[in-house]
Amino acid sequence: MNTLNIVKTDQPDCQQVWQSLRKKLSLEGELLDNPQRLEQVRAIIDKVRRNGDAAVSELTAQYDKVNLTPEQFRIPTDTLRQAHEKLPDDILLPLRQAIDNVRRYQQAIMLQAPPALVENNVKLQVRYRPLQRVGVCVPGASAPLVSTVIMTVVPAQVAGVEEIAVVSSPRTDCDNSIHPAVLGLCYELNVTDVYRVSGAQAVAALALGTDNIKKVDKIVGPGSWWGQLAKREVFGLVDIDSFAGPSEVLIIADDSAQPAWIAADMLSQAEHAPGSALLITTSEKLAQDVADQLDSQLQQLDRSDQTRKCVQEYCLIIVTRDMNEATDLANEFAAEHLQIQCRNCDTVAEQITNAGAIFLGPYTPVATGDYFAGPSHTLPTGGSARFFSVLNVNDFLKQTSIIGYDRNSLRDSAEAIEKIAHTEGLDAHARSVRIRLQ
């Protein structure tokens, strides 16, 4: 019996299996069904609001098992420089290539203000300006996610953000510091405002400000449920990128796809543990071949036991009647990563309305986007691709409207403005127009 479950859309229990998996991956459970954890997050934020750095120290000792004084939160610039000097060339070179790819892509998609619209002596413009200070959350407790540094910091820098603060977990195996690869990469990117704090307390400190951690305008980056819930709670005090859950991939494939490649793609998400991988295919043979390949490849993984559990709980193959049914399911799921491995990838992609990022063809695994291609890998999860988008340079820009009337253009519009104001019962609004024309 295969580890990976296979269902067909014409089976009576298919809809039940499908909805059960969607519910497990939905953000609804974390937002609405776990009030105890939400109250704990709120208590953490309130503690940081009331006690500042002292609370951050106490909570870091409690959750990260690392004792730090407030003066030790920030990593010294010399430590960043030393970590950078120790980065081997065979690591630094690909990191620089990835940085260059991301920078060029973000520069290409950056919004530029169009010419002013001038009609009847009314001047209308839009102006874009970068945020002043941004906080970046970089997961680091189990693995040093250097890719997250690139995919969040570089778009902000392209936008023109002057101050970037990075927070990441202190690790007992790194002398209570952040992993040296993360530190070295921060120095490579000229980011020297780096703090060894994490979780809800780090988010609270960034949003509220403390004596040692300056307040930011926006917080971005992935992390644990604690950090994500904290971001949601402080939204409004600061901006955030999105509310994100476990990583996920949905693969649409026909009988032209390579089973071994698809199995490898699914395992690359499942090894996040938790991480979800779904294959939707029109081919029963491909479905079985992928399931067999996945079992074979599982045995070769270092983290095979926990990955196997993740496959059993969060992964699935669905065999559909046709490609239209496959794309309908994909749009309903609204995946973070959507891979298309079909003969006519572009045609299938045109039918997709909900996805964080689309990966076209058999030679475009998710890893290309995770590490190297150019678009950020900070993507919406848990079905939120229906309304959230990939993080990009334009998320670090503020848009300001500029409106200019002269006496004649105000006179031409005055009657309409006054009537709308009177309709709302706001006579002073109407008077502010009329007084200028008397």
C-alpha positions as a Markdown table, in Angstrom:
| # | Residue | x | y | z |
|---|---|---|---|---|
| 1 | Met | 0.0 | 0.0 | 0.0 |
| 2 | Asn | 1.3 | 3.4 | -1.0 |
| 3 | Thr | 2.1 | 6.1 | 1.6 |
| 4 | Leu | 0.4 | 8.7 | -0.7 |
| 5 | Asn | -3.4 | 8.5 | -1.0 |
| 6 | Ile | -5.0 | 8.5 | -4.4 |
| 7 | Val | -8.7 | 9.4 | -5.0 |
| 8 | Lys | -10.7 | 9.9 | -8.2 |
| 9 | Thr | -13.3 | 12.6 | -8.6 |
| 10 | Asp | -15.9 | 10.1 | -9.5 |
| 11 | Gln | -15.5 | 8.3 | -6.2 |
| 12 | Pro | -18.3 | 8.9 | -3.6 |
| 13 | Asp | -15.8 | 9.9 | -0.9 |
| 14 | Cys | -13.6 | 12.2 | -3.1 |
| 15 | Gln | -15.3 | 15.4 | -2.1 |
| 16 | Gln | -15.0 | 14.5 | 1.6 |
| 17 | Val | -11.3 | 13.7 | 1.3 |
| 18 | Trp | -10.7 | 17.0 | -0.7 |
| 19 | Gln | -12.6 | 19.2 | 1.8 |
| 20 | Ser | -10.9 | 17.5 | 4.8 |
| 21 | Leu | -7.4 | 18.3 | 3.4 |
| 22 | Arg | -8.4 | 21.9 | 2.5 |
| 23 | Lys | -9.7 | 22.4 | 6.1 |
| 24 | Lys | -6.4 | 21.2 | 7.5 |
| 25 | Leu | -4.5 | 23.6 | 5.4 |
| 26 | Ser | -6.9 | 26.5 | 5.7 |
| 27 | Leu | -5.9 | 29.5 | 7.8 |
| 28 | Glu | -9.4 | 29.5 | 9.3 |
| 29 | Gly | -8.4 | 27.0 | 12.0 |
| 30 | Glu | -5.5 | 29.0 | 13.2 |
| 31 | Leu | -7.4 | 32.3 | 13.1 |
| 32 | Leu | -10.7 | 31.1 | 14.6 |
| 33 | Asp | -10.5 | 27.7 | 16.2 |
| 34 | Asn | -7.5 | 28.2 | 18.5 |
| 35 | Pro | -8.6 | 31.0 | 20.9 |
| 36 | Gln | -6.1 | 29.9 | 23.6 |
| 37 | Arg | -3.1 | 30.4 | 21.4 |
| 38 | Leu | -4.4 | 33.7 | 20.2 |
| 39 | Glu | -4.9 | 34.9 | 23.8 |
| 40 | Gln | -1.3 | 33.8 | 24.5 |
| 41 | Val | -0.1 | 35.9 | 21.6 |
| 42 | Arg | -2.1 | 38.9 | 22.8 |
| 43 | Ala | -0.6 | 38.5 | 26.2 |
| 44 | Ile | 2.9 | 38.5 | 24.8 |
| 45 | Ile | 2.2 | 41.6 | 22.8 |
| 46 | Asp | 0.7 | 43.3 | 25.9 |
| 47 | Lys | 3.7 | 42.3 | 28.0 |
| 48 | Val | 6.1 | 43.8 | 25.4 |
| 49 | Arg | 4.0 | 47.0 | 25.2 |
| 50 | Arg | 4.1 | 47.4 | 29.0 |
| 51 | Asn | 7.6 | 46.3 | 29.8 |
| 52 | Gly | 9.6 | 46.7 | 26.5 |
| 53 | Asp | 13.1 | 45.2 | 26.4 |
| 54 | Ala | 12.7 | 43.5 | 29.8 |
| 55 | Ala | 9.7 | 41.6 | 28.4 |
| 56 | Val | 11.6 | 40.6 | 25.2 |
| 57 | Ser | 14.4 | 39.2 | 27.4 |
| 58 | Glu | 12.1 | 37.3 | 29.6 |
| 59 | Leu | 10.2 | 35.8 | 26.6 |
| 60 | Thr | 13.3 | 34.9 | 24.7 |
| 61 | Ala | 14.6 | 33.0 | 27.8 |
| 62 | Gln | 11.2 | 31.3 | 28.0 |
| 63 | Tyr | 10.7 | 30.3 | 24.4 |
| 64 | Asp | 14.2 | 30.2 | 22.9 |
| 65 | Lys | 15.9 | 29.0 | 26.0 |
| 66 | Val | 18.5 | 31.8 | 25.6 |
| 67 | Asn | 19.3 | 34.4 | 28.2 |
| 68 | Leu | 20.1 | 37.8 | 26.7 |
| 69 | Thr | 20.3 | 41.3 | 28.2 |
| 70 | Pro | 18.6 | 44.0 | 26.0 |
| 71 | Glu | 22.1 | 45.3 | 25.0 |
| 72 | Gln | 22.8 | 41.8 | 23.5 |
| 73 | Phe | 19.7 | 41.8 | 21.2 |
| 74 | Arg | 21.5 | 43.5 | 18.4 |
| 75 | Ile | 24.4 | 41.6 | 16.7 |
| 76 | Pro | 27.5 | 43.8 | 16.5 |
| 77 | Thr | 28.6 | 44.9 | 13.0 |
| 78 | Asp | 32.0 | 43.3 | 13.6 |
| 79 | Thr | 30.3 | 39.9 | 14.1 |
| 80 | Leu | 28.4 | 40.3 | 10.9 |
| 81 | Arg | 31.6 | 41.2 | 9.0 |
| 82 | Gln | 33.5 | 38.2 | 10.5 |
| 83 | Ala | 30.6 | 35.9 | 9.5 |
| 84 | His | 30.8 | 37.3 | 6.0 |
| 85 | Glu | 34.5 | 36.8 | 5.8 |
| 86 | Lys | 34.0 | 33.1 | 6.7 |
| 87 | Leu | 31.5 | 32.5 | 3.9 |
| 88 | Pro | 33.1 | 30.1 | 1.4 |
| 89 | Asp | 33.3 | 31.3 | -2.2 |
| 90 | Asp | 31.2 | 28.3 | -3.4 |
| 91 | Ile | 28.4 | 29.6 | -1.2 |
| 92 | Leu | 28.9 | 33.4 | -1.6 |
| 93 | Leu | 28.9 | 33.2 | -5.4 |
| 94 | Pro | 25.5 | 31.6 | -5.9 |
| 95 | Leu | 24.1 | 33.9 | -3.2 |
| 96 | Arg | 25.3 | 36.9 | -5.2 |
| 97 | Gln | 23.9 | 35.4 | -8.4 |
| 98 | Ala | 20.5 | 35.1 | -6.7 |
| 99 | Ile | 20.7 | 38.6 | -5.3 |
| 100 | Asp | 21.4 | 39.9 | -8.8 |
| 101 | Asn | 18.5 | 38.0 | -10.3 |
| 102 | Val | 16.1 | 39.2 | -7.7 |
| 103 | Arg | 17.3 | 42.8 | -7.9 |
| 104 | Arg | 17.0 | 42.9 | -11.7 |
| 105 | Tyr | 13.5 | 41.4 | -11.6 |
| 106 | Gln | 12.2 | 43.8 | -8.9 |
| 107 | Gln | 13.6 | 46.8 | -10.7 |
| 108 | Ala | 11.8 | 45.7 | -13.9 |
| 109 | Ile | 8.4 | 45.5 | -12.1 |
| 110 | Met | 8.7 | 48.6 | -9.9 |
| 111 | Leu | 5.8 | 51.0 | -10.3 |
| 112 | Gln | 6.5 | 54.4 | -11.9 |
| 113 | Ala | 4.2 | 57.3 | -11.6 |
| 114 | Pro | 2.4 | 58.2 | -14.9 |
| 115 | Pro | 2.3 | 61.7 | -16.2 |
| 116 | Ala | -0.2 | 64.1 | -14.4 |
| 117 | Leu | -3.7 | 64.0 | -15.6 |
| 118 | Val | -4.8 | 67.6 | -16.4 |
| 119 | Glu | -8.4 | 68.4 | -17.5 |
| 120 | Asn | -10.3 | 71.6 | -17.2 |
| 121 | Asn | -7.5 | 73.1 | -15.0 |
| 122 | Val | -7.8 | 70.2 | -12.5 |
| 123 | Lys | -4.4 | 68.5 | -11.9 |
| 124 | Leu | -4.4 | 64.9 | -10.6 |
| 125 | Gln | -1.2 | 63.0 | -9.9 |
| 126 | Val | 0.0 | 59.9 | -8.0 |
| 127 | Arg | 3.3 | 59.8 | -6.2 |
| 128 | Tyr | 5.2 | 56.8 | -4.9 |
| 129 | Arg | 7.6 | 57.0 | -2.0 |
| 130 | Pro | 9.4 | 54.1 | -0.1 |
| 131 | Leu | 8.6 | 53.2 | 3.4 |
| 132 | Gln | 11.2 | 54.5 | 5.9 |
| 133 | Arg | 11.8 | 51.4 | 8.0 |
| 134 | Val | 10.9 | 47.7 | 7.5 |
| 135 | Gly | 11.2 | 44.7 | 9.8 |
| 136 | Val | 12.1 | 41.3 | 8.3 |
| 137 | Cys | 11.4 | 38.0 | 10.1 |
| 138 | Val | 13.8 | 35.3 | 9.1 |
| 139 | Pro | 13.1 | 31.8 | 10.3 |
| 140 | Gly | 16.2 | 30.2 | 11.7 |
| 141 | Ala | 15.3 | 27.8 | 14.5 |
| 142 | Ser | 15.5 | 24.6 | 12.5 |
| 143 | Ala | 17.3 | 25.8 | 9.3 |
| 144 | Pro | 19.2 | 29.0 | 8.3 |
| 145 | Leu | 16.8 | 30.3 | 5.6 |
| 146 | Val | 19.2 | 32.6 | 3.8 |
| 147 | Ser | 16.8 | 32.6 | 0.9 |
| 148 | Thr | 14.3 | 34.5 | 3.0 |
| 149 | Val | 16.8 | 37.3 | 3.6 |
| 150 | Ile | 17.3 | 37.7 | -0.2 |
| 151 | Met | 13.6 | 37.5 | -1.0 |
| 152 | Thr | 12.5 | 40.1 | 1.5 |
| 153 | Val | 15.5 | 42.5 | 1.8 |
| 154 | Val | 16.3 | 43.0 | -1.8 |
| 155 | Pro | 12.8 | 44.0 | -2.9 |
| 156 | Ala | 12.7 | 46.5 | 0.0 |
| 157 | Gln | 16.1 | 47.9 | -1.0 |
| 158 | Val | 15.1 | 48.3 | -4.7 |
| 159 | Ala | 12.0 | 50.2 | -3.5 |
| 160 | Gly | 14.4 | 52.6 | -1.7 |
| 161 | Val | 13.7 | 51.6 | 2.0 |
| 162 | Glu | 16.5 | 53.2 | 4.0 |
| 163 | Glu | 16.3 | 51.2 | 7.2 |
| 164 | Ile | 15.9 | 47.4 | 7.3 |
| 165 | Ala | 15.8 | 45.5 | 10.6 |
| 166 | Val | 16.2 | 41.7 | 10.5 |
| 167 | Val | 15.1 | 39.5 | 13.4 |
| 168 | Ser | 15.9 | 35.8 | 13.7 |
| 169 | Ser | 16.0 | 33.1 | 16.3 |
| 170 | Pro | 19.0 | 32.8 | 18.6 |
| 171 | Arg | 20.5 | 29.3 | 18.4 |
| 172 | Thr | 22.2 | 27.5 | 21.2 |
| 173 | Asp | 24.4 | 25.7 | 18.7 |
| 174 | Cys | 25.7 | 29.1 | 17.5 |
| 175 | Asp | 26.8 | 30.6 | 20.8 |
| 176 | Asn | 23.3 | 32.0 | 21.3 |
| 177 | Ser | 23.6 | 34.0 | 18.1 |
| 178 | Ile | 21.9 | 33.7 | 14.7 |
| 179 | His | 23.3 | 31.2 | 12.2 |
| 180 | Pro | 26.5 | 32.6 | 10.6 |
| 181 | Ala | 25.2 | 32.2 | 7.1 |
| 182 | Val | 22.3 | 34.5 | 7.8 |
| 183 | Leu | 24.7 | 37.0 | 9.5 |
| 184 | Gly | 27.2 | 36.9 | 6.6 |
| 185 | Leu | 24.4 | 37.4 | 4.0 |
| 186 | Cys | 23.0 | 40.4 | 6.0 |
| 187 | Tyr | 26.5 | 42.0 | 5.8 |
| 188 | Glu | 26.7 | 41.3 | 2.1 |
| 189 | Leu | 23.4 | 43.2 | 1.7 |
| 190 | Asn | 24.6 | 46.1 | 3.9 |
| 191 | Val | 22.0 | 45.3 | 6.5 |
| 192 | Thr | 23.6 | 45.8 | 9.9 |
| 193 | Asp | 20.4 | 46.2 | 12.0 |
| 194 | Val | 20.2 | 42.5 | 13.0 |
| 195 | Tyr | 18.6 | 41.2 | 16.2 |
| 196 | Arg | 18.6 | 37.8 | 17.8 |
| 197 | Val | 15.0 | 37.8 | 18.8 |
| 198 | Ser | 12.1 | 35.9 | 17.2 |
| 199 | Gly | 8.5 | 34.9 | 17.5 |
| 200 | Ala | 5.6 | 37.0 | 18.8 |
| 201 | Gln | 7.9 | 39.0 | 21.0 |
| 202 | Ala | 10.1 | 40.1 | 18.1 |
| 203 | Val | 7.0 | 41.1 | 16.1 |
| 204 | Ala | 5.7 | 43.1 | 19.1 |
| 205 | Ala | 9.0 | 44.8 | 19.5 |
| 206 | Leu | 9.2 | 45.8 | 15.9 |
| 207 | Ala | 5.6 | 47.1 | 15.8 |
| 208 | Leu | 5.7 | 48.9 | 19.1 |
| 209 | Gly | 9.3 | 49.8 | 19.5 |
| 210 | Thr | 11.5 | 49.4 | 22.6 |
| 211 | Asp | 14.6 | 51.2 | 23.9 |
| 212 | Asn | 16.8 | 48.8 | 21.9 |
| 213 | Ile | 14.6 | 47.9 | 19.0 |
| 214 | Lys | 13.4 | 50.8 | 16.9 |
| 215 | Lys | 9.8 | 50.7 | 15.6 |
| 216 | Val | 9.2 | 49.9 | 12.0 |
| 217 | Asp | 6.5 | 50.7 | 9.4 |
| 218 | Lys | 6.0 | 47.2 | 8.0 |
| 219 | Ile | 6.8 | 43.7 | 9.0 |
| 220 | Val | 7.3 | 40.9 | 6.4 |
| 221 | Gly | 8.6 | 37.4 | 6.3 |
| 222 | Pro | 7.5 | 33.9 | 7.2 |
| 223 | Gly | 7.6 | 32.2 | 10.6 |
| 224 | Ser | 5.8 | 30.1 | 13.2 |
| 225 | Trp | 2.1 | 30.4 | 14.0 |
| 226 | Trp | 3.2 | 32.6 | 17.0 |
| 227 | Gly | 4.8 | 35.1 | 14.8 |
| 228 | Gln | 2.1 | 35.1 | 12.2 |
| 229 | Leu | -0.7 | 35.6 | 14.7 |
| 230 | Ala | 1.3 | 38.4 | 16.2 |
| 231 | Lys | 1.6 | 40.1 | 12.8 |
| 232 | Arg | -2.1 | 39.9 | 12.4 |
| 233 | Glu | -2.6 | 41.4 | 15.9 |
| 234 | Val | -0.4 | 44.4 | 15.2 |
| 235 | Phe | -1.7 | 45.1 | 11.7 |
| 236 | Gly | -2.9 | 48.6 | 11.7 |
| 237 | Leu | -0.2 | 49.8 | 14.0 |
| 238 | Val | 2.1 | 48.7 | 11.2 |
| 239 | Asp | 1.6 | 47.1 | 7.8 |
| 240 | Ile | 2.3 | 43.4 | 7.2 |
| 241 | Asp | 2.8 | 41.3 | 4.1 |
| 242 | Ser | 0.2 | 38.6 | 4.7 |
| 243 | Phe | -0.9 | 35.9 | 7.2 |
| 244 | Ala | 1.0 | 32.8 | 6.2 |
| 245 | Gly | 0.8 | 29.1 | 7.1 |
| 246 | Pro | 2.7 | 25.9 | 6.1 |
| 247 | Ser | 4.3 | 25.8 | 2.6 |
| 248 | Glu | 2.3 | 24.0 | -0.1 |
| 249 | Val | 2.5 | 23.0 | -3.8 |
| 250 | Leu | -0.2 | 21.9 | -6.2 |
| 251 | Ile | 0.9 | 20.2 | -9.3 |
| 252 | Ile | -1.3 | 19.8 | -12.4 |
| 253 | Ala | 0.0 | 17.1 | -14.8 |
| 254 | Asp | -1.0 | 15.0 | -17.7 |
| 255 | Asp | 0.4 | 11.7 | -18.9 |
| 256 | Ser | 3.5 | 13.4 | -20.5 |
| 257 | Ala | 4.9 | 14.3 | -17.1 |
| 258 | Gln | 7.8 | 12.4 | -15.4 |
| 259 | Pro | 6.6 | 10.5 | -12.3 |
| 260 | Ala | 10.0 | 10.6 | -10.6 |
| 261 | Trp | 10.3 | 14.4 | -11.0 |
| 262 | Ile | 6.8 | 15.0 | -9.6 |
| 263 | Ala | 7.5 | 12.7 | -6.6 |
| 264 | Ala | 10.6 | 14.7 | -5.9 |
| 265 | Asp | 8.7 | 18.0 | -6.2 |
| 266 | Met | 6.1 | 16.7 | -3.7 |
| 267 | Leu | 8.7 | 15.5 | -1.2 |
| 268 | Ser | 10.5 | 18.9 | -1.4 |
| 269 | Gln | 7.4 | 20.5 | 0.2 |
| 270 | Ala | 6.6 | 17.6 | 2.5 |
| 271 | Glu | 10.0 | 17.8 | 4.1 |
| 272 | His | 9.1 | 21.1 | 5.6 |
| 273 | Ala | 6.9 | 19.0 | 8.0 |
| 274 | Pro | 4.4 | 20.4 | 7.9 |
| 275 | Gly | 4.2 | 21.1 | 4.2 |
| 276 | Ser | 1.6 | 20.1 | 1.7 |
| 277 | Ala | 1.8 | 18.6 | -1.8 |
| 278 | Leu | -1.1 | 17.8 | -4.1 |
| 279 | Leu | -1.0 | 16.2 | -7.5 |
| 280 | Ile | -4.0 | 16.7 | -9.8 |
| 281 | Thr | -3.8 | 14.7 | -12.9 |
| 282 | Thr | -6.0 | 13.3 | -15.7 |
| 283 | Ser | -3.9 | 10.1 | -15.9 |
| 284 | Glu | -4.5 | 7.2 | -13.6 |
| 285 | Lys | -1.2 | 5.6 | -14.6 |
| 286 | Leu | 0.8 | 8.7 | -13.8 |
| 287 | Ala | -1.0 | 8.9 | -10.4 |
| 288 | Gln | 0.1 | 5.3 | -9.5 |
| 289 | Asp | 3.6 | 5.8 | -10.9 |
| 290 | Val | 4.1 | 9.0 | -8.8 |
| 291 | Ala | 2.9 | 7.2 | -5.6 |
| 292 | Asp | 5.3 | 4.4 | -6.3 |
| 293 | Gln | 8.2 | 6.8 | -7.0 |
| 294 | Leu | 7.5 | 8.7 | -3.8 |
| 295 | Asp | 7.7 | 5.6 | -1.7 |
| 296 | Ser | 11.0 | 4.8 | -3.3 |
| 297 | Gln | 12.5 | 8.3 | -2.8 |
| 298 | Leu | 11.2 | 8.5 | 0.8 |
| 299 | Gln | 13.6 | 5.8 | 1.8 |
| 300 | Gln | 16.6 | 7.9 | 0.6 |
| 301 | Leu | 15.8 | 11.0 | 2.7 |
| 302 | Asp | 17.6 | 11.9 | 5.9 |
| 303 | Arg | 14.3 | 13.0 | 7.5 |
| 304 | Ser | 12.3 | 10.2 | 6.1 |
| 305 | Asp | 10.2 | 9.4 | 9.2 |
| 306 | Gln | 8.8 | 12.9 | 9.7 |
| 307 | Thr | 8.4 | 13.5 | 6.0 |
| 308 | Arg | 6.5 | 10.2 | 5.7 |
| 309 | Lys | 4.1 | 11.4 | 8.4 |
| 310 | Cys | 3.6 | 14.7 | 6.6 |
| 311 | Val | 2.9 | 12.9 | 3.3 |
| 312 | Gln | 0.2 | 10.7 | 5.0 |
| 313 | Glu | -1.5 | 13.7 | 6.6 |
| 314 | Tyr | -1.0 | 16.6 | 4.2 |
| 315 | Cys | -0.5 | 15.1 | 0.7 |
| 316 | Leu | -2.9 | 13.7 | -1.9 |
| 317 | Ile | -3.3 | 12.7 | -5.5 |
| 318 | Ile | -6.6 | 13.4 | -7.3 |
| 319 | Val | -7.4 | 11.9 | -10.7 |
| 320 | Thr | -9.8 | 14.1 | -12.6 |
| 321 | Arg | -12.1 | 13.4 | -15.6 |
| 322 | Asp | -10.4 | 16.1 | -17.7 |
| 323 | Met | -8.2 | 19.2 | -17.5 |
| 324 | Asn | -11.0 | 21.6 | -17.0 |
| 325 | Glu | -11.9 | 19.8 | -13.8 |
| 326 | Ala | -8.3 | 19.9 | -12.7 |
| 327 | Thr | -8.0 | 23.6 | -13.2 |
| 328 | Asp | -11.3 | 24.2 | -11.4 |
| 329 | Leu | -9.9 | 22.3 | -8.3 |
| 330 | Ala | -6.7 | 24.3 | -8.5 |
| 331 | Asn | -8.5 | 27.6 | -8.5 |
| 332 | Glu | -10.6 | 26.4 | -5.6 |
| 333 | Phe | -7.5 | 25.5 | -3.7 |
| 334 | Ala | -5.6 | 28.7 | -4.5 |
| 335 | Ala | -2.1 | 27.2 | -3.9 |
| 336 | Glu | 1.0 | 29.0 | -2.8 |
| 337 | His | 3.0 | 27.2 | -5.5 |
| 338 | Leu | 1.3 | 25.9 | -8.6 |
| 339 | Gln | 3.4 | 23.7 | -11.0 |
| 340 | Ile | 2.1 | 22.8 | -14.4 |
| 341 | Gln | 3.7 | 19.8 | -16.1 |
| 342 | Cys | 1.6 | 19.3 | -19.2 |
| 343 | Arg | 2.0 | 19.3 | -23.0 |
| 344 | Asn | 0.3 | 22.7 | -23.2 |
| 345 | Cys | 1.5 | 24.5 | -20.0 |
| 346 | Asp | 0.7 | 28.0 | -21.2 |
| 347 | Thr | -2.9 | 27.1 | -22.2 |
| 348 | Val | -3.5 | 25.5 | -18.8 |
| 349 | Ala | -1.9 | 28.5 | -17.0 |
| 350 | Glu | -4.3 | 30.9 | -18.7 |
| 351 | Gln | -7.1 | 29.1 | -16.9 |
| 352 | Ile | -5.6 | 29.7 | -13.4 |
| 353 | Thr | -7.0 | 32.6 | -11.5 |
| 354 | Asn | -5.8 | 31.8 | -8.0 |
| 355 | Ala | -2.2 | 31.0 | -7.3 |
| 356 | Gly | 0.8 | 32.7 | -5.5 |
| 357 | Ala | 3.3 | 31.7 | -8.2 |
| 358 | Ile | 3.0 | 29.5 | -11.3 |
| 359 | Phe | 5.9 | 27.3 | -12.4 |
| 360 | Leu | 5.7 | 26.3 | -16.1 |
| 361 | Gly | 6.9 | 23.1 | -17.5 |
| 362 | Pro | 8.9 | 20.1 | -16.3 |
| 363 | Tyr | 12.2 | 22.0 | -15.9 |
| 364 | Thr | 10.8 | 24.6 | -13.4 |
| 365 | Pro | 10.6 | 23.0 | -9.9 |
| 366 | Val | 9.6 | 25.2 | -7.0 |
| 367 | Ala | 13.2 | 25.5 | -5.9 |
| 368 | Thr | 13.9 | 27.8 | -8.9 |
| 369 | Gly | 11.5 | 30.3 | -7.3 |
| 370 | Asp | 12.5 | 29.6 | -3.8 |
| 371 | Tyr | 16.1 | 30.5 | -4.3 |
| 372 | Phe | 17.1 | 32.0 | -7.6 |
| 373 | Ala | 14.7 | 33.1 | -10.4 |
| 374 | Gly | 13.8 | 36.7 | -9.3 |
| 375 | Pro | 10.3 | 36.9 | -8.0 |
| 376 | Ser | 10.1 | 36.7 | -4.2 |
| 377 | His | 9.3 | 33.4 | -2.5 |
| 378 | Thr | 7.2 | 35.1 | 0.1 |
| 379 | Leu | 3.8 | 33.9 | -1.1 |
| 380 | Pro | 0.2 | 33.6 | 0.2 |
| 381 | Thr | -0.7 | 30.2 | 1.6 |
| 382 | Gly | -3.8 | 28.4 | 3.0 |
| 383 | Gly | -6.1 | 29.5 | 0.2 |
| 384 | Ser | -5.2 | 33.2 | 0.7 |
| 385 | Ala | -3.9 | 33.5 | -2.9 |
| 386 | Arg | -7.6 | 34.4 | -3.6 |
| 387 | Phe | -6.8 | 37.9 | -2.2 |
| 388 | Phe | -3.1 | 38.1 | -1.2 |
| 389 | Ser | -0.2 | 38.4 | -3.7 |
| 390 | Val | 3.5 | 37.6 | -3.8 |
| 391 | Leu | 5.6 | 40.1 | -1.9 |
| 392 | Asn | 7.4 | 42.5 | -4.3 |
| 393 | Val | 9.1 | 45.8 | -4.5 |
| 394 | Asn | 5.8 | 47.7 | -4.8 |
| 395 | Asp | 4.7 | 46.5 | -1.4 |
| 396 | Phe | 7.4 | 48.7 | 0.1 |
| 397 | Leu | 6.0 | 51.9 | -1.7 |
| 398 | Lys | 3.4 | 54.3 | -0.3 |
| 399 | Gln | 1.0 | 55.8 | -2.8 |
| 400 | Thr | 0.0 | 59.4 | -2.3 |
| 401 | Ser | -2.7 | 61.2 | -4.3 |
| 402 | Ile | -2.0 | 64.8 | -5.4 |
| 403 | Ile | -5.0 | 67.0 | -6.3 |
| 404 | Gly | -4.8 | 70.5 | -7.6 |
| 405 | Tyr | -7.8 | 72.9 | -8.5 |
| 406 | Asp | -7.7 | 76.6 | -9.4 |
| 407 | Arg | -10.5 | 79.1 | -8.9 |
| 408 | Asn | -12.2 | 78.4 | -12.2 |
| 409 | Ser | -12.1 | 74.6 | -11.9 |
| 410 | Leu | -13.4 | 74.8 | -8.3 |
| 411 | Arg | -16.3 | 77.1 | -9.4 |
| 412 | Asp | -17.2 | 74.6 | -12.2 |
| 413 | Ser | -17.4 | 71.7 | -9.6 |
| 414 | Ala | -18.7 | 73.6 | -6.6 |
| 415 | Glu | -22.5 | 72.9 | -7.1 |
| 416 | Ala | -21.9 | 69.2 | -7.4 |
| 417 | Ile | -19.6 | 69.1 | -4.4 |
| 418 | Glu | -22.0 | 71.1 | -2.2 |
| 419 | Lys | -25.0 | 69.0 | -3.1 |
| 420 | Ile | -23.1 | 65.8 | -2.1 |
| 421 | Ala | -22.0 | 67.4 | 1.1 |
| 422 | His | -25.5 | 68.5 | 2.0 |
| 423 | Thr | -26.8 | 65.0 | 1.2 |
| 424 | Glu | -24.5 | 63.8 | 3.9 |
| 425 | Gly | -25.6 | 66.5 | 6.3 |
| 426 | Leu | -22.1 | 68.0 | 6.4 |
| 427 | Asp | -22.8 | 71.7 | 5.9 |
| 428 | Ala | -19.2 | 72.7 | 6.9 |
| 429 | His | -17.8 | 70.7 | 4.0 |
| 430 | Ala | -20.1 | 72.6 | 1.6 |
| 431 | Arg | -19.2 | 75.9 | 3.2 |
| 432 | Ser | -15.4 | 75.2 | 2.7 |
| 433 | Val | -16.1 | 75.3 | -1.0 |
| 434 | Arg | -18.5 | 78.2 | -1.1 |
| 435 | Ile | -16.4 | 80.5 | 1.0 |
| 436 | Arg | -13.6 | 80.4 | -1.6 |
| 437 | Leu | -16.0 | 81.6 | -4.4 |
| 438 | Gln | -17.8 | 84.5 | -2.6 |
